[in-house]
Amino acid sequence: MPEATADVGLVVPNRERLAYLTHLAEHLPAGLSTSYSYRAHEVVMHVVSVSTIRSRKDEPPPIAGVTVGCRYEAGAWWFVRNGNGSRFAAANNLSEAAGVIVRAIADQLRRRTVPHERADGAGGRSVSAIRTARTAETTPASGRHPLTVKGRVAEIYGVPAFVDRGWMKPRFAALLVQVTIVSLHHWATEGLVSFRQERPKGPIRFLRRELLIVVGMRSEGVPLSDEVIRRQLEGRGVDA
């Protein structure tokens, strides 16, 4: 990975940052996959659950993942949560950092496999209670498809996700938003946008009404990214 683009001056070089992140990746257990990208000119590491273990026959595991940054603050390097920049472990304490990541992903998996209510309010919990808890809404687990996971954009903007129409194939969704299919899948992994899977191991689709809101988040000269989406949600007083 290049240390920096040609015209970008970094306050702290990415060389050390990338070294700490790659060392951390080596301490993660099997079933977690890592990749790297830039946010605000800083290298970050995306950790995604890729376990093939299923809780029910023919039911794929839910998507879960976190994004980890590394920053030099107060005279030391720290691993930070990329959503809010808060520190969670010293960069030389790889075991502690790996444990925090594993627990965070395990917590996501538990939340997303617990039956939640549908958009019509069935299930015993109010919509406001679920939004206050800020957890992803998932189709009640019946062991059958279609499987629907509601993203943060749909949740915050009040877009119904438990619908049978309005779902787009990845290639058309990518054309609508003018990003790559990989970016769409990453946003779904981060819990930012909704997705629907019609059958086990089948392709996932994206919600058109939600993507139109995402398109409106684009600023002139600034490409759409998960960071842009988070800033828009934070502008509405929501911790993304």
C-alpha positions in Angstrom: 0.0 0.0 0.0 1.4 3.4 -0.9 2.4 5.5 2.1 0.5 8.6 0.8 -0.8 10.1 -2.4 1.5 12.5 -4.2 -0.1 15.8 -3.1 -1.2 14.9 0.4 1.0 16.0 3.4 0.5 13.9 6.5 0.9 15.2 10.0 2.0 11.7 11.1 3.4 9.3 8.5 1.3 6.3 7.6 4.3 3.9 7.8 4.1 3.5 11.6 0.3 3.4 11.5 0.2 0.6 9.0 2.9 -1.4 10.8 0.8 -1.4 14.0 -2.4 -2.3 12.2 -0.8 -5.2 10.3 0.7 -6.5 13.5 -2.7 -6.3 15.1 -4.2 -8.3 12.2 -1.8 -11.1 12.9 -3.3 -11.4 16.4 -6.9 -11.8 15.3 -8.4 -15.3 15.4 -9.5 -17.4 12.4 -12.9 -16.3 11.0 -12.0 -12.6 10.8 -10.7 -11.0 7.6 -8.9 -7.7 7.3 -8.5 -5.1 4.6 -7.2 -1.6 4.5 -8.3 1.8 3.1 -7.8 5.5 3.8 -10.0 7.8 5.9 -9.0 11.5 6.1 -5.6 10.5 4.6 -5.0 8.0 7.4 -4.8 4.2 6.9 -7.5 2.3 8.7 -8.1 -1.4 9.0 -11.5 -3.1 8.3 -12.2 -6.3 10.2 -15.0 -8.4 9.0 -16.5 -11.7 10.2 -16.2 -14.4 7.5 -17.0 -17.4 9.6 -19.0 -20.1 7.8 -20.7 -21.3 10.9 -24.5 -21.1 10.7 -26.9 -20.8 13.6 -29.6 -22.5 11.5 -29.6 -24.9 8.6 -29.1 -23.1 5.3 -29.0 -19.7 7.0 -25.9 -17.6 6.3 -24.2 -15.8 9.2 -25.1 -12.1 9.7 -22.6 -9.5 8.6 -20.5 -8.0 11.3 -17.4 -5.9 11.3 -15.5 -2.9 12.8 -13.1 -0.3 11.5 -9.9 0.3 13.5 -7.6 3.3 13.3 -4.2 4.0 14.9 -3.2 7.5 16.1 -0.3 9.1 17.8 -1.6 11.0 20.8 -0.2 12.1 24.2 3.2 10.8 23.2 2.2 7.3 22.3 0.4 5.2 19.6 -3.1 4.0 20.3 -5.7 1.9 18.5 -8.9 3.9 18.1 -12.5 3.3 17.2 -12.9 4.8 13.7 -16.5 5.8 14.3 -15.6 8.4 17.1 -11.9 8.2 17.4 -11.9 7.0 21.0 -8.9 5.0 22.2 -9.5 1.4 23.2 -5.9 0.0 23.6 -2.3 0.9 23.4 -0.8 0.0 20.1 1.9 -2.2 21.8 -0.8 -4.1 23.6 -1.9 -6.3 20.7 -3.7 -9.0 22.8 -5.9 -6.4 24.6 -6.7 -4.7 21.2 -7.6 -8.0 19.6 -9.8 -9.0 22.5 -11.8 -5.7 22.2 -12.3 -6.3 18.5 -13.4 -9.9 18.9 -15.9 -8.9 21.6 -17.3 -6.0 19.5 -17.9 -8.3 16.5 -19.3 -11.1 18.8 -21.7 -8.5 20.2 -22.9 -7.5 16.7 -23.5 -11.1 15.8 -25.5 -11.7 18.9 -27.7 -8.6 18.3 -28.2 -9.4 14.6 -29.3 -12.9 15.2 -31.8 -12.0 18.0 -35.4 -11.6 16.5 -36.4 -8.0 16.2 -39.8 -6.6 15.3 -41.0 -5.9 11.8 -41.7 -2.5 10.6 -45.4 -3.0 11.5 -44.5 -3.1 15.2 -45.0 -6.8 15.8 -42.7 -8.4 18.2 -43.3 -6.6 21.5 -40.8 -3.8 21.3 -41.6 -0.3 20.1 -39.8 1.2 17.1 -38.6 4.1 19.3 -37.1 1.6 21.8 -35.1 -0.1 19.0 -33.9 3.2 17.6 -32.9 4.3 21.1 -30.9 1.1 21.5 -29.3 1.9 18.0 -29.2 -1.7 16.9 -29.7 -3.1 13.4 -33.2 -4.4 12.8 -33.2 -7.8 11.3 -36.0 -10.0 9.9 -37.4 -12.2 12.6 -35.3 -15.4 12.5 -37.5 -18.1 11.1 -34.8 -20.1 9.5 -36.0 -19.1 6.1 -35.3 -16.4 3.6 -35.6 -13.6 2.5 -33.2 -12.1 5.1 -33.4 -8.4 5.6 -31.0 -6.2 7.6 -31.9 -2.5 8.1 -29.1 0.0 7.9 -28.5 3.2 9.9 -29.5 5.5 7.0 -32.9 3.8 6.6 -33.3 3.7 10.4 -32.5 7.4 11.0 -34.4 8.7 7.9 -37.4 6.6 8.5 -37.2 4.5 5.4 -39.1 1.2 5.6 -36.8 -1.7 5.0 -39.1 -4.7 5.6 -40.7 -4.5 2.2 -40.7 -6.8 -0.8 -40.2 -4.1 -3.5 -37.6 -1.5 -4.2 -34.5 -3.7 -3.8 -31.8 -3.2 -6.4 -29.2 -5.6 -7.8 -25.7 -4.6 -6.8 -24.6 -3.5 -10.3 -27.6 -1.2 -10.7 -27.3 0.1 -7.1 -23.6 0.9 -7.9 -24.6 2.8 -11.0 -27.2 4.8 -9.1 -24.8 5.8 -6.3 -21.8 6.0 -8.6 -19.6 3.9 -6.4 -18.2 0.4 -6.7 -20.0 -2.7 -5.7 -17.2 -3.3 -3.2 -18.1 0.0 -1.5 -21.7 -0.9 -1.2 -20.8 -4.2 0.4 -18.5 -2.4 2.8 -21.2 0.0 3.8 -23.5 -2.9 4.4 -20.8 -4.5 6.5 -20.4 -1.3 8.5 -24.2 -1.3 9.1 -24.7 1.9 7.3 -27.1 0.7 4.5 -29.7 -2.0 4.4 -29.5 -5.2 2.4 -31.7 -8.1 1.5 -30.8 -11.7 0.6 -33.5 -13.7 -1.1 -31.9 -17.2 -0.6 -29.1 -18.8 1.2 -25.7 -17.9 -0.3 -27.5 -15.7 -2.8 -26.5 -12.2 -3.8 -27.6 -9.3 -1.6 -29.6 -6.4 -2.9 -29.8 -2.8 -1.8 -32.8 -0.6 -0.9 -33.4 2.1 -3.6 -35.1 4.6 -1.3 -32.3 4.5 1.1 -29.7 4.8 -1.6 -31.4 7.9 -3.0 -30.8 9.5 0.4 -27.2 8.5 0.3 -26.9 10.1 -3.2 -28.1 13.3 -1.7 -25.2 13.2 0.8 -22.7 13.8 -1.9 -20.9 17.1 -1.8 -19.3 18.7 -4.9 -15.8 17.5 -5.4 -16.0 15.0 -2.5 -16.6 11.3 -3.4 -19.2 9.4 -1.4 -17.6 7.2 1.3 -18.6 5.7 4.7 -16.9 8.7 6.3 -19.2 11.1 4.4 -22.3 9.1 5.4 -21.2 9.1 9.0 -20.7 12.9 9.0 -24.2 13.3 7.6 -25.7 11.1 10.3 -23.7 12.9 13.0 -25.1 16.2 11.6 -28.6 14.9 12.5 -27.4 14.3 16.1 -26.9 10.6 15.6 -23.7 8.7 16.6 -23.0 6.6 13.5 
